[in-house]
């Protein structure tokens, strides 16, 4: 770089610097409203030290896109949570209905065991094997425990 081109570049930068660093003034108009301007119409006006930068349009667009994506993700998350809550409520309703049915069946089984004189097991050959008194007491106790658990 020659001395002449360096000098020209420096002078150009110095000439354009005041335009980039324009003064900003704050003053009150006749009605008492606060006004901001680069050329105050009345004095006294307070000179503000404002530093500004050129807006990077690409960066602003990227931030807006990121914000939009974050809002969409949040909306999707809320919708997903609502759907899961709805499914959980449905499941609890089904579970309550299923639990009631299981309780009813457990009561019926217990009543059957308590009212039967003789209980039997079906053999693979199709024959019946009747339970002994001890096995019958165990089966009744097991049916009672099952009923107690299912009907809580």
TIFI-618312 format. One record per residue (C-alpha): residue number from 0; z, y negated, x. Coordinates in steps of 0.5 Angstrom, whole numbers, plus 2048, in hexadecimal, padded with zeros to 3 digits. Layout:
% TIFI-618312
(NUM, (Z, Y, X))
...
//
This chain:
% TIFI-618312
(0, (800, 800, 800))
(1, (7FE, 7F9, 803))
(2, (803, 7F3, 803))
(3, (7FE, 7F0, 7FE))
(4, (7FF, 7F5, 7F9))
(5, (806, 7F6, 7FA))
(6, (807, 7EE, 7F9))
(7, (803, 7EE, 7F3))
(8, (807, 7F4, 7F0))
(9, (80D, 7F1, 7F1))
(10, (80B, 7EA, 7EE))
(11, (808, 7ED, 7E8))
(12, (80F, 7F1, 7E7))
(13, (813, 7EA, 7E8))
(14, (80E, 7E7, 7E3))
(15, (80F, 7EC, 7DD))
(16, (817, 7ED, 7DE))
(17, (819, 7E7, 7DA))
(18, (815, 7EA, 7D4))
(19, (818, 7F0, 7D4))
(20, (81F, 7ED, 7D5))
(21, (81F, 7E8, 7CF))
(22, (825, 7E4, 7CD))
(23, (828, 7E6, 7C7))
(24, (82C, 7E0, 7C3))
(25, (831, 7E1, 7BE))
(26, (833, 7DB, 7B9))
(27, (835, 7D9, 7B2))
(28, (830, 7D6, 7AD))
(29, (832, 7D0, 7A8))
(30, (834, 7D5, 7A3))
(31, (839, 7D9, 7A8))
(32, (834, 7DF, 7A9))
(33, (834, 7E2, 7B0))
(34, (82D, 7E2, 7B3))
(35, (82A, 7E5, 7B9))
(36, (824, 7E2, 7BD))
(37, (821, 7E1, 7C3))
(38, (820, 7D9, 7C2))
(39, (826, 7D6, 7BE))
(40, (824, 7D1, 7BA))
(41, (82B, 7CE, 7BA))
(42, (830, 7CD, 7C0))
(43, (835, 7CF, 7C2))
(44, (833, 7D6, 7C2))
(45, (836, 7DC, 7C5))
(46, (832, 7E0, 7CA))
(47, (833, 7E7, 7CA))
(48, (832, 7EC, 7D0))
(49, (82D, 7F1, 7CC))
(50, (82A, 7F6, 7D0))
(51, (824, 7FA, 7CD))
(52, (81F, 800, 7CF))
(53, (818, 802, 7CD))
(54, (819, 807, 7C8))
(55, (816, 80E, 7CA))
(56, (812, 810, 7C3))
(57, (812, 817, 7C6))
(58, (819, 818, 7C7))
(59, (81B, 814, 7C0))
(60, (816, 819, 7BD))
(61, (819, 81F, 7C0))
(62, (820, 81D, 7BE))
(63, (81E, 81C, 7B7))
(64, (81B, 823, 7B7))
(65, (821, 826, 7BA))
(66, (825, 822, 7B4))
(67, (821, 825, 7AF))
(68, (821, 82C, 7B2))
(69, (829, 82B, 7B2))
(70, (829, 829, 7AB))
(71, (824, 82F, 7A9))
(72, (829, 834, 7AC))
(73, (82F, 831, 7A9))
(74, (82C, 831, 7A2))
(75, (829, 838, 7A4))
(76, (830, 83A, 7A6))
(77, (833, 837, 7A0))
(78, (82E, 83B, 79B))
(79, (830, 842, 79F))
(80, (837, 841, 79E))
(81, (836, 83F, 797))
(82, (832, 846, 796))
(83, (837, 84A, 79A))
(84, (83D, 847, 796))
(85, (839, 849, 790))
(86, (838, 850, 792))
(87, (83F, 851, 794))
(88, (841, 84F, 78D))
(89, (83C, 854, 78A))
(90, (83F, 859, 78F))
(91, (846, 857, 78D))
(92, (844, 858, 785))
(93, (841, 85F, 787))
(94, (847, 861, 78B))
(95, (84B, 85F, 785))
(96, (847, 863, 780))
(97, (847, 869, 785))
(98, (84E, 869, 787))
(99, (850, 869, 77F))
(100, (84B, 86F, 77E))
(101, (84E, 872, 784))
(102, (855, 871, 781))
(103, (853, 874, 77B))
(104, (850, 87A, 77E))
(105, (857, 87B, 782))
(106, (85B, 87A, 77C))
(107, (857, 87F, 778))
(108, (857, 884, 77E))
(109, (85F, 883, 77F))
(110, (860, 884, 777))
(111, (85B, 88A, 777))
(112, (85F, 88D, 77D))
(113, (866, 88C, 77A))
(114, (864, 88F, 773))
(115, (861, 895, 776))
(116, (864, 89B, 776))
(117, (860, 89E, 77B))
(118, (85B, 89B, 780))
(119, (855, 89F, 784))
(120, (850, 89E, 789))
(121, (849, 8A0, 788))
(122, (847, 8A5, 78E))
(123, (840, 8A5, 791))
(124, (83F, 8AC, 78D))
(125, (840, 8A8, 787))
(126, (847, 8AB, 786))
(127, (84E, 8A7, 784))
(128, (854, 8A8, 789))
(129, (85A, 8A5, 785))
(130, (85F, 8A1, 789))
(131, (866, 8A3, 78B))
(132, (86C, 89F, 788))
(133, (86C, 89C, 78F))
(134, (865, 89A, 78F))
(135, (865, 897, 788))
(136, (86B, 893, 78A))
(137, (867, 890, 790))
(138, (861, 88F, 78C))
(139, (865, 88B, 787))
(140, (869, 887, 78C))
(141, (862, 886, 78F))
(142, (85F, 883, 789))
(143, (865, 87F, 788))
(144, (865, 87C, 78E))
(145, (85D, 87B, 78D))
(146, (85E, 878, 786))
(147, (864, 873, 789))
(148, (85F, 871, 78F))
(149, (859, 870, 78A))
(150, (85D, 86C, 785))
(151, (860, 867, 789))
//
